[in-house]
Amino acid sequence: MQPLVRSMLGLAIIFSGAAVFQMLLARRAVRSRTQWNAVFFPAGAFLVMSVVTFLDVASEEVPPAGQTPLVIATFLMALGAAIGVRTLLREMRQQQGRDDELSVLRLRYERLFKSNEMPIMVFDRDSLSLVDINDSGVGLFGGTREGLLSTTFDALGFEQDVRAVLDRAEAEGRGHIEVRRPTRSGGVCDLLIHLSMGEVAGARLVYGICEDVTERNAARVELAHLADHDALTGLPNRRVLDVVLEHAFARGSRGVPGSLLFIDVDDFKEVNDLQGHQAGDAVLVAIARLLERGVRAPGDVVVRVGGDEFAILLEAIDLPEATVIAERLVVAVRDGFAGLGLSIGVGSVRGAADTVEVIRRADECMYAAKAAGGGRVIVAEVGPS
């Protein structure tokens, strides 16, 4: 029995010593002093217990029978300490790895969210209450971060019903919404908010990255305007004429009158040849403004067809009155521009087979007026109604 007892106590000393040794090696690696102390000192106590028990047993030739349970308990505790320390250290190192990953993620969060130049917000999808917002978002919406986090997303001053806009975006499967809000300077700001959904602790969260698209929208409007308007005079172009003429022709088929004037500036080439294209452009702009002032109503459309040719669609007006307006324009140009005149052909919207015939009639009359010496108005004959 004596050799077996001594062997068990020897192993207990080895196991508990290994536990203490492992903890000493891990002293710098384990970041939590509390965890280290909680493991090191019990392991040390098992080592001391093992040594004391070994010495006590070794001092007697035959250990009393009552010491046998103590020896077995000491051996088992020392073995458990060695295994427990090894397992705990592995878990602590794994936790340290997870902590390192969290630190990296936290650093990325700081860079991607808080320090991002683009305004970013997080809000609850159901209540629309703001959960988080970065510094750029605070700068965009004004106030303080604490003040913004005590409000809701739809209370940030948007012109639209944000909840309805979000519902529509979700129904259509879009990952963005576009909203407009007044600025402190009195203007308006168009925001394109890119959305992504997430669920945290049972709460549906929406992450919104705000992009100011005010200038882009203004540029889009400007491009649309340029597509439909002449760059020099600002008048609508031939594309617009085709559209409004279709509407006028449809009304004409229901008996509503309408007239089309095709206009050519007489002797305009001499202005370009003698005074240069810059002077010619100035003359075209001035004539465009004269034609706009000469029309009868806001519904009338003045168009630059191209070069020195213009057209005017007179809404709900018959040929006699259209002829009066055309002759008045001829006199105005003759009196206001030395050496220039207008050749005008007038055609009716009613009585034509289609819009092509309406244009052809007015165009032929214009060339007839020009061939007759210019500075005059020729009216197309009305076709069958």
RODRENKOL-823631 format. One line per 10 residues: number of its first residue (from 1); for each residue x, y, z of C-alpha. Coordinates in nm, 3 decimals. Example, Ala and Ser with C-alpha at 12.3 -4.5 7.8 and 13.67 -1.06 7.14 Angstrom:
1	1.230 -0.450 0.780 ~ 1.367 -0.106 0.714 .
//
This chain:
1	0.000 0.000 0.000 ~ 0.285 0.237 0.092 ~ 0.437 0.242 -0.263 ~ 0.093 0.295 -0.425 ~ 0.010 0.581 -0.188 ~ 0.343 0.745 -0.249 ~ 0.302 0.706 -0.624 ~ -0.042 0.867 -0.614 ~ 0.090 1.156 -0.407 ~ 0.388 1.190 -0.639 .
11	0.157 1.211 -0.936 ~ -0.058 1.462 -0.745 ~ 0.251 1.679 -0.693 ~ 0.337 1.650 -1.063 ~ -0.019 1.731 -1.177 ~ -0.068 2.025 -0.943 ~ 0.285 2.149 -1.019 ~ 0.205 2.131 -1.391 ~ -0.111 2.337 -1.329 ~ 0.089 2.601 -1.140 .
21	0.362 2.599 -1.405 ~ 0.105 2.646 -1.685 ~ -0.045 2.941 -1.502 ~ 0.298 3.099 -1.454 ~ 0.370 3.062 -1.826 ~ 0.030 3.215 -1.908 ~ 0.076 3.508 -1.672 ~ 0.147 3.759 -1.946 ~ -0.078 3.599 -2.207 ~ -0.389 3.604 -1.989 .
31	-0.518 3.961 -1.994 ~ -0.764 3.925 -1.709 ~ -0.578 3.932 -1.377 ~ -0.896 3.826 -1.200 ~ -0.926 3.510 -1.409 ~ -0.557 3.432 -1.363 ~ -0.572 3.474 -0.985 ~ -0.890 3.266 -0.966 ~ -0.709 2.973 -1.126 ~ -0.350 3.017 -1.005 .
41	-0.414 3.025 -0.632 ~ -0.635 2.711 -0.618 ~ -0.375 2.529 -0.830 ~ -0.108 2.645 -0.588 ~ -0.318 2.527 -0.295 ~ -0.348 2.180 -0.456 ~ 0.029 2.172 -0.499 ~ 0.088 2.264 -0.134 ~ -0.171 2.008 -0.024 ~ -0.005 1.739 -0.235 .
51	0.343 1.814 -0.096 ~ 0.222 1.830 0.265 ~ 0.029 1.505 0.231 ~ 0.326 1.337 0.064 ~ 0.559 1.445 0.347 ~ 0.308 1.339 0.608 ~ 0.268 0.996 0.454 ~ 0.639 0.955 0.391 ~ 0.716 1.016 0.762 ~ 0.527 0.702 0.856 .
61	0.626 0.356 0.754 ~ 0.266 0.247 0.729 ~ 0.013 0.524 0.674 ~ -0.301 0.500 0.880 ~ -0.604 0.370 0.695 ~ -0.780 0.703 0.755 ~ -0.528 0.883 0.531 ~ -0.613 0.678 0.226 ~ -0.927 0.881 0.134 ~ -0.724 1.201 0.179 .
71	-0.453 1.071 -0.055 ~ -0.710 0.969 -0.316 ~ -0.886 1.308 -0.286 ~ -0.556 1.493 -0.314 ~ -0.462 1.291 -0.623 ~ -0.799 1.351 -0.790 ~ -0.799 1.724 -0.711 ~ -0.445 1.762 -0.846 ~ -0.541 1.569 -1.160 ~ -0.853 1.783 -1.197 .
81	-0.648 2.099 -1.148 ~ -0.407 2.000 -1.427 ~ -0.687 1.915 -1.668 ~ -0.897 2.214 -1.565 ~ -0.612 2.460 -1.605 ~ -0.529 2.326 -1.949 ~ -0.894 2.343 -2.058 ~ -0.947 2.686 -1.906 ~ -0.634 2.829 -2.064 ~ -0.748 2.702 -2.406 .
91	-1.089 2.865 -2.358 ~ -0.929 3.186 -2.232 ~ -0.706 3.203 -2.539 ~ -1.008 3.141 -2.762 ~ -1.191 3.419 -2.580 ~ -0.890 3.644 -2.631 ~ -0.910 3.566 -3.002 ~ -1.275 3.659 -3.005 ~ -1.194 3.976 -2.811 ~ -0.929 4.062 -3.069 .
101	-1.183 4.010 -3.347 ~ -1.429 4.231 -3.164 ~ -1.159 4.495 -3.127 ~ -1.093 4.482 -3.501 ~ -1.465 4.502 -3.573 ~ -1.498 4.791 -3.328 ~ -1.213 4.971 -3.501 ~ -1.375 4.912 -3.840 ~ -1.702 5.039 -3.697 ~ -1.527 5.353 -3.579 .
111	-1.378 5.408 -3.925 ~ -1.672 5.301 -4.139 ~ -1.952 5.445 -3.928 ~ -1.851 5.715 -3.688 ~ -1.570 5.868 -3.896 ~ -1.738 5.821 -4.234 ~ -1.779 6.140 -4.435 ~ -2.119 6.023 -4.557 ~ -2.409 6.068 -4.312 ~ -2.514 5.728 -4.172 .
121	-2.803 5.654 -3.940 ~ -2.955 5.348 -3.778 ~ -3.322 5.343 -3.688 ~ -3.585 5.099 -3.572 ~ -3.804 4.992 -3.864 ~ -4.122 4.967 -3.660 ~ -4.103 5.280 -3.446 ~ -3.863 5.475 -3.674 ~ -3.676 5.585 -3.358 ~ -3.311 5.665 -3.419 .
131	-3.074 5.414 -3.264 ~ -2.744 5.563 -3.379 ~ -2.611 5.836 -3.606 ~ -2.257 5.937 -3.701 ~ -2.098 6.282 -3.686 ~ -2.167 6.353 -4.053 ~ -2.534 6.274 -3.994 ~ -2.541 6.516 -3.702 ~ -2.388 6.781 -3.927 ~ -2.647 6.715 -4.197 .
141	-2.955 6.727 -3.976 ~ -2.826 6.977 -3.720 ~ -2.852 6.977 -3.342 ~ -2.669 6.734 -3.118 ~ -2.629 6.359 -3.134 ~ -2.815 6.315 -2.806 ~ -3.098 6.535 -2.930 ~ -3.128 6.341 -3.255 ~ -3.129 6.005 -3.077 ~ -3.427 6.122 -2.873 .
151	-3.634 6.176 -3.188 ~ -3.755 5.964 -3.480 ~ -3.638 5.933 -3.838 ~ -3.958 6.076 -3.982 ~ -3.928 6.383 -3.757 ~ -3.609 6.506 -3.924 ~ -3.794 6.758 -4.140 ~ -3.863 6.563 -4.459 ~ -4.130 6.695 -4.694 ~ -4.269 6.347 -4.761 .
161	-4.433 6.091 -4.535 ~ -4.121 5.882 -4.469 ~ -4.312 5.581 -4.339 ~ -4.515 5.566 -4.662 ~ -4.196 5.605 -4.869 ~ -4.032 5.318 -4.678 ~ -4.337 5.095 -4.719 ~ -4.343 5.162 -5.092 ~ -3.969 5.092 -5.124 ~ -4.006 4.759 -4.943 .
171	-4.307 4.662 -5.154 ~ -4.116 4.741 -5.474 ~ -3.799 4.568 -5.353 ~ -3.590 4.883 -5.377 ~ -3.284 4.930 -5.158 ~ -3.309 5.306 -5.145 ~ -3.549 5.594 -5.096 ~ -3.528 5.953 -5.215 ~ -3.655 6.225 -4.987 ~ -3.640 6.604 -4.979 .
181	-3.594 6.831 -4.680 ~ -3.553 7.209 -4.640 ~ -3.208 7.340 -4.556 ~ -3.120 7.602 -4.298 ~ -3.028 7.842 -4.579 ~ -3.382 7.832 -4.715 ~ -3.317 7.593 -5.003 ~ -3.398 7.226 -5.039 ~ -3.179 6.918 -5.016 ~ -3.249 6.600 -5.211 .
191	-3.126 6.294 -5.024 ~ -3.083 5.946 -5.168 ~ -3.080 5.710 -4.869 ~ -2.935 5.364 -4.935 ~ -3.105 5.113 -4.705 ~ -3.009 4.777 -4.559 ~ -3.204 4.574 -4.305 ~ -3.079 4.380 -4.005 ~ -3.220 4.223 -3.691 ~ -3.053 4.268 -3.352 .
201	-3.199 4.122 -3.033 ~ -3.538 4.085 -3.200 ~ -3.549 4.446 -3.321 ~ -3.568 4.520 -3.694 ~ -3.302 4.781 -3.765 ~ -3.255 4.981 -4.082 ~ -2.915 5.118 -4.176 ~ -2.935 5.426 -4.397 ~ -2.643 5.585 -4.583 ~ -2.739 5.935 -4.698 .
211	-2.616 6.075 -5.029 ~ -2.681 6.437 -5.122 ~ -2.808 6.425 -5.482 ~ -2.931 6.785 -5.502 ~ -2.672 6.886 -5.763 ~ -2.716 6.563 -5.956 ~ -3.092 6.611 -5.974 ~ -3.045 6.972 -6.080 ~ -2.806 6.857 -6.352 ~ -3.057 6.595 -6.462 .
221	-3.328 6.861 -6.490 ~ -3.087 7.081 -6.682 ~ -3.002 6.798 -6.920 ~ -3.370 6.727 -6.974 ~ -3.424 7.096 -7.047 ~ -3.132 7.099 -7.292 ~ -3.273 6.793 -7.467 ~ -3.600 6.978 -7.535 ~ -3.473 7.334 -7.577 ~ -3.246 7.525 -7.807 .
231	-2.915 7.607 -7.637 ~ -2.880 7.952 -7.796 ~ -3.227 8.105 -7.763 ~ -3.370 7.890 -7.483 ~ -3.678 7.821 -7.697 ~ -3.829 7.473 -7.725 ~ -3.685 7.273 -8.013 ~ -3.833 7.069 -8.297 ~ -3.881 6.774 -8.065 ~ -4.123 6.978 -7.852 .
241	-4.300 7.106 -8.163 ~ -4.378 6.750 -8.272 ~ -4.530 6.672 -7.931 ~ -4.747 6.984 -7.897 ~ -4.852 6.957 -8.261 ~ -4.980 6.604 -8.197 ~ -5.197 6.735 -7.915 ~ -5.320 7.026 -8.127 ~ -5.402 6.791 -8.415 ~ -5.601 6.567 -8.178 .
251	-5.797 6.870 -8.060 ~ -5.841 6.980 -8.422 ~ -6.005 6.647 -8.505 ~ -6.265 6.737 -8.241 ~ -6.328 7.075 -8.403 ~ -6.094 7.292 -8.194 ~ -5.909 7.539 -8.420 ~ -5.534 7.585 -8.421 ~ -5.274 7.739 -8.651 ~ -4.909 7.678 -8.726 .
261	-4.670 7.955 -8.836 ~ -4.343 7.864 -9.010 ~ -4.098 8.157 -9.004 ~ -3.772 8.229 -9.186 ~ -3.554 8.535 -9.119 ~ -3.490 8.714 -9.449 ~ -3.129 8.812 -9.536 ~ -2.994 8.670 -9.212 ~ -2.689 8.527 -9.393 ~ -2.566 8.881 -9.457 .
271	-2.555 8.948 -9.083 ~ -2.327 8.649 -9.031 ~ -2.111 8.737 -9.334 ~ -2.070 9.107 -9.254 ~ -2.083 9.119 -8.875 ~ -1.978 8.768 -8.772 ~ -2.152 8.473 -8.614 ~ -2.151 8.630 -8.267 ~ -2.358 8.920 -8.394 ~ -2.578 8.674 -8.582 .
281	-2.641 8.478 -8.262 ~ -2.737 8.799 -8.081 ~ -2.989 8.881 -8.357 ~ -3.144 8.533 -8.334 ~ -3.183 8.567 -7.956 ~ -3.344 8.910 -7.998 ~ -3.586 8.781 -8.262 ~ -3.672 8.486 -8.038 ~ -3.768 8.728 -7.759 ~ -3.975 8.935 -8.005 .
291	-4.164 8.627 -8.121 ~ -4.236 8.529 -7.760 ~ -4.379 8.874 -7.689 ~ -4.588 8.861 -8.006 ~ -4.785 8.547 -7.925 ~ -5.136 8.571 -7.792 ~ -5.153 8.341 -7.489 ~ -4.934 8.130 -7.258 ~ -5.057 7.815 -7.434 ~ -4.897 7.928 -7.761 .
301	-4.557 7.771 -7.827 ~ -4.263 7.943 -7.998 ~ -4.002 7.699 -8.135 ~ -3.664 7.735 -8.298 ~ -3.671 7.478 -8.576 ~ -3.305 7.530 -8.666 ~ -3.072 7.792 -8.812 ~ -3.278 8.107 -8.877 ~ -3.610 7.921 -8.892 ~ -3.875 7.938 -8.622 .
311	-4.228 7.805 -8.574 ~ -4.524 7.916 -8.364 ~ -4.818 7.695 -8.272 ~ -5.118 7.912 -8.192 ~ -5.361 7.724 -7.974 ~ -5.739 7.745 -8.037 ~ -5.706 8.014 -8.303 ~ -5.825 8.009 -8.664 ~ -5.645 8.127 -8.979 ~ -5.776 8.486 -8.997 .
321	-5.658 8.574 -8.646 ~ -5.334 8.379 -8.699 ~ -5.272 8.585 -9.014 ~ -5.314 8.908 -8.819 ~ -5.058 8.794 -8.562 ~ -4.815 8.687 -8.837 ~ -4.840 9.022 -9.016 ~ -4.783 9.204 -8.688 ~ -4.464 9.003 -8.638 ~ -4.345 9.089 -8.990 .
331	-4.388 9.461 -8.918 ~ -4.217 9.432 -8.578 ~ -3.904 9.272 -8.727 ~ -3.895 9.513 -9.020 ~ -3.910 9.810 -8.783 ~ -3.678 9.668 -8.519 ~ -3.401 9.511 -8.728 ~ -3.252 9.711 -9.012 ~ -3.216 9.506 -9.330 ~ -3.402 9.205 -9.196 .
341	-3.752 9.072 -9.246 ~ -3.969 8.768 -9.191 ~ -4.120 8.525 -9.440 ~ -4.411 8.347 -9.274 ~ -4.627 8.058 -9.390 ~ -4.952 7.996 -9.203 ~ -5.132 7.661 -9.199 ~ -5.438 7.534 -9.017 ~ -5.427 7.236 -8.785 ~ -5.779 7.140 -8.887 .
351	-5.844 6.982 -9.223 ~ -5.504 6.808 -9.251 ~ -5.461 6.433 -9.277 ~ -5.190 6.430 -9.011 ~ -4.928 6.649 -8.845 ~ -4.688 6.593 -9.135 ~ -4.937 6.761 -9.367 ~ -4.983 7.049 -9.123 ~ -4.607 7.114 -9.126 ~ -4.582 7.068 -9.502 .
361	-4.852 7.327 -9.571 ~ -4.699 7.591 -9.345 ~ -4.347 7.516 -9.474 ~ -4.448 7.543 -9.841 ~ -4.621 7.876 -9.773 ~ -4.311 8.006 -9.597 ~ -4.090 7.922 -9.895 ~ -4.349 8.078 -10.124 ~ -4.334 8.399 -9.919 ~ -3.956 8.395 -9.939 .
371	-3.961 8.333 -10.314 ~ -4.198 8.629 -10.352 ~ -3.937 8.862 -10.204 ~ -3.979 8.801 -9.832 ~ -4.125 9.028 -9.570 ~ -4.473 8.887 -9.613 ~ -4.728 8.628 -9.498 ~ -4.880 8.355 -9.714 ~ -5.168 8.145 -9.583 ~ -5.225 7.786 -9.685 .
381	-5.563 7.694 -9.820 ~ -5.779 7.501 -9.574 ~ -5.821 7.137 -9.674 ~ -6.142 6.941 -9.639 ~ -6.264 6.918 -9.279 .
//
